[in-house]
């Protein structure tokens, strides 16, 4: 069994609540990473500007 198959089996065993919790953790981790990157790219921006841009980016994201 390869790594992908193992992950699939793990996800199959998770409850809907566990899957939701995991997806929310991933979402907020992605937002923190994007904010960190923006702070590096724009050291002159305020935290409010950074958070506004993060919100804009995620609001306009496409899957």
Secondary structure, 3 states (H helix, E strand, C coil): CCHHHHHHHHHHHCCHHHHHHHHHHHHHHHHHHHHHHHHHHCCCCCHHHHHHHHHHHHHCCCC
